[in-house]
Amino acid sequence: MKKISSQKILELAQAYTKKGVSWHHHFLPPSCLFNKEKKFVLLLENDDTSDTYIMVSDKKPALVLKKLEVLFFRKK
């Protein structure tokens, strides 16, 4: 798992979508049992290579999450 910025997560998702790479994302609030960071977490997973990228934030990344969801549902 590689820690990256919110901008890099968006860039990767855009590149994956453009190239037809299968990917998905997860959002984990601090209260999530699976969240070891205890902050807001966005995960981006490349389904083809199993690479996982993580973004950790003190604030809810609402705009980044919204953009990821638009990209995700656009690729369907």
Secondary structure, DSSP 8 states (H G I E B T S, - for coil): -EE--HHHHHHHHHHHHHHT--EEEEEE-TT-TT-SSSSEEEEEEETTT--EEEEEESS--HHHHHHHHHHHHHT-
